[in-house]
Amino acid sequence: MPFTITNSMSLAASCSIAFPSTALCCTIRVFDIEPADSAVLIYTARTGDNAVQFNGPDATDEVPVDGHEMFAQPILGNKSYRVEFLGYRGGLTQ
């Protein structure tokens, strides 16, 4: 089911530092999710309507990427969160 983007934040500036634009996926940790029973959706051009959900208070998952276009969408009453890029797979340095 498609979701409605209402309060998303671009993570492109952080992405360009964390991994090359040729990476296939990256490992992301979303933490300090407040309130703890809320969540954050991370989506990219490759995930489309199938965003990866990070449930509070702390979650780590792999997100498929295609370039540096990435957005975070707070859901379920989320008020704040922090994002950390832990690594990436694939992609040759340009």
Secondary structure as UniProt FT lines:
FT   STRAND          9..10
FT   HELIX           12..18
FT   TURN            21..22
FT   STRAND          25..34
FT   TURN            36..37
FT   STRAND          39..44
FT   TURN            45..49
FT   STRAND          52..55
FT   STRAND          58..64
FT   TURN            67..68
FT   STRAND          70..75
FT   TURN            76..77
FT   STRAND          80..89
//
